[in-house]
Amino acid sequence: MVNNPTDTQSPEHQHLGFLAILGWVFSIVGGGFYVYGYFSSGGATVVDWPTLMPEWASAFIPTWQAELGLVLSIIGAVPLFYAEYRKI
């Protein structure tokens, strides 16, 4: 059988599909953590954002839950872009 790159049953295609699902899960969970952290009055941040960024930008990361959500959302974007890159 010839290796067809558009074959949806190939192991590589299934692996890329798993990466895409994993990326979406990380992004959704991260978004949930970010929204919870933004609207809650949780603990202090891990990084002192007002010294590293302008005050208006650091206001978007008020708690450690929001920081965790932001990191998870960024980590979740990596497999999504990798899966799309490998399809080309």
C-alpha positions in Angstrom: 0.0 0.0 0.0 1.3 3.5 -0.9 1.8 5.9 2.0 -0.8 8.6 1.3 -0.3 11.8 3.3 -4.0 12.5 3.3 -4.8 9.1 4.8 -6.7 9.7 8.1 -5.9 6.2 9.4 -2.1 6.7 9.3 -0.4 6.6 12.7 1.2 10.1 12.1 -2.3 11.6 11.4 -3.7 10.0 14.6 -0.7 11.3 16.6 -1.3 14.9 15.2 -5.0 14.6 16.1 -4.1 13.6 19.6 -1.7 16.6 19.8 -4.5 18.9 18.6 -6.9 17.6 21.2 -4.3 17.9 24.0 -3.6 21.5 22.9 -7.3 22.4 23.0 -7.7 20.8 26.5 -4.7 22.8 27.8 -6.0 26.0 26.3 -9.5 25.5 27.7 -8.3 24.6 31.1 -5.9 27.5 31.1 -8.7 29.9 30.0 -10.8 28.7 32.9 -8.0 29.2 35.4 -7.3 32.6 34.0 -10.9 33.8 34.2 -11.2 32.3 37.8 -7.9 34.0 38.8 -8.9 37.3 37.2 -12.2 37.6 39.0 -11.2 36.0 42.4 -9.4 37.7 45.2 -6.8 34.8 45.5 -3.2 35.0 46.6 -0.4 37.2 45.3 1.3 36.6 42.0 4.5 34.5 41.7 6.2 37.1 39.5 6.1 40.8 40.5 4.5 42.0 37.3 4.3 45.8 38.0 8.1 46.0 38.1 8.4 44.1 34.7 5.5 45.6 32.8 3.5 48.8 32.6 0.8 49.1 35.3 -2.1 48.7 32.9 -0.7 45.4 31.5 0.1 44.0 34.9 -3.5 44.6 36.0 -4.5 41.7 33.7 -2.6 39.2 35.9 -3.8 39.9 39.4 -3.3 36.4 41.1 -1.3 33.2 40.8 -4.3 31.4 39.3 -4.4 33.9 36.5 -0.7 33.4 35.9 -1.2 29.6 35.8 -4.0 30.0 33.3 -1.9 32.2 31.1 0.9 29.7 31.1 -1.4 26.8 30.4 -3.0 28.7 27.5 0.4 29.4 26.0 1.6 25.8 26.5 -1.7 24.6 24.9 -1.0 26.7 21.8 2.3 24.9 21.1 0.8 21.5 20.1 -1.9 23.2 18.0 0.6 25.1 15.9 2.9 22.0 15.7 0.1 19.8 14.4 -0.9 22.3 11.8 2.8 22.8 10.8 3.3 19.0 10.3 0.2 18.8 8.0 1.8 21.2 5.5 
